[in-house]
Amino acid sequence: MKLLPVILLRLYLSILTMSCTSTEQADTQDIPGKESKKCDTVTREKFFSMAKEMKTIMDKNEQVSTENAVKMIKLYNTMAYESINSDRLYKDFVAAFIKKFDKDYLVKLSEQLGYTYGKGMTIYLKQYDLYIGGSMHYRCEDIFTVN
């Protein structure tokens, strides 16, 4: 019963990721007592190199370290939010990554990193100040900015 809301959210996120193509950045939401984080900017080549590395881990169903879990979530958010999901060269790869993450890793990583619910049906990882999915606009801390 505990996972029912997460399963419903996963379904919602699957629908959402098919329609998200906006590249607009939202205002950064400050958390009291926390310094604002530096946003990660990567090249397109570096982004897809990291994504391929994380996809290999997912395909092998390997244990995911905390560092890789955060990276995987940011890759997922970027693919769902940025226009990168319409890149013709990587369209099939992006679709496969999102499908695998939704199916096998959304719940697993949310539980591993200690989730709560945030604004707009998002999953929020308070310890890492990181959102996963939902209807809100991502902050730069939640995605990779791809050049």
N, C-alpha and C positions, 0 to 999 in steps of 0.2 A: 504494500500500500504506500510505503514511503517513496517509491520510485514513480508512482503514477503521475504526479505533477511533472516530473522530469521527462517522462515518456511523452506526455502531452506537449511539453515545451519542445521536445525534439521534433515532433510532427510539425509544430508551428514554425520552427526554424527551417525545416526542410522546404516548406512553402515559401517562407520569407527569402531564403537564399536564391530562389529562382527569379525573384523580382527585384532584388537589390542590385542596382548598377550605379547609384549616385556616387560621385566623388567629393561631395561637399563635406567639409570637416565641421564637426559640431564644436561648440564652445567647450573648453576644458572645464570639467566639474572639479572644483577643489575639495579636498577632504581636509577638515580641520586637523591641524597638528601634523600634516604631512607636507613635505616639500613637493613641488610640482616635478614630475618625472620628465626626463629627457625622452623625446620621441625618437624611435628607431627609424632611420632612413637607410634603405638598402637599394642596390641596383637591381634591375630586373633579373639579371643573371644570378646574383646572390640569392634573391628571393626564391627563384625556382630551384636553385641548388639546395637550399634549406628545406624546401617543400619536398623535394625528391628524397632527401635523407629521412625526413619524418614519415613520408609515405612508405618507405622501405621498412621502417620500424613498425608501422601499423600493419603492413601486409604480413610481416613475420609474427605478429602478435607478441612482440617483445615487451618486457617491462619498461615503463616510461619513467625516466628520472623527472624530478620536479622542474629542472631547467628545461628539459625537452617538452614537458607538459605545457609550460608557459609559452614556449616557442610554437608548439603545435596549435595552441589556442589562438595566438596572434596571427599565425598563417591562415587558420580557418576564418577568423574574423575578416582578414584582409580579402580573402577570396570571396567571401559572402558580401562584402561591402564595396570594395573598390571595383573599378571598371576592369580590373584584371580578369574577372570571371567571364568577360566577353572576348578575351584575346584569342583569336582564331588558332594560333599556333599551340596554345596550351588548353584549349577549351575542354577537351576530353579528359586531360589530366586533372584539371580543376574540378570537373564534375565527379571524377572518381575519388579524389581526395575528400571532397565535401560529403559524398555518400558514405565512404568508409568511416569518416569522423563521426557523422550523425549516427550511424548504425552501431559502431563499436566503442567509440571513445568519448562522446559527449558526456554520458552518464559516468563512465569510469573515471575520467579526469576531474569532473565536477566533484565527485565524492572524494577522490584522492587529495584534492586541494582544498576541500572544505567549503562547499558552496552555501550561499543564501540567495534569496531572490532580491533583485534590484528593480530599478524602474523599468516599466514597459515590458514586462515578461522576460527580463534578462536574468541570467544566472550571474551572480556576483561573487567573486573570490576576494573577500575582504583583505586577507593577509597579503595578497599580491596586488590589490587595487586594480583588478582586472575584470572586465565584463565579458560574457560570452553571449553573443546573439541578442535577439529581441528586436523590438521596434524602435529603440533609441538610435540616435546617430552615434557612431563610435567616436570615442576620443582618440587622440593620436597615441595614447598609452595602450590602447586596445588592439592596435593594428601596426603593421609595418607600412611606412610611407615608401612607395616604390617609385624610383626615378626611371 
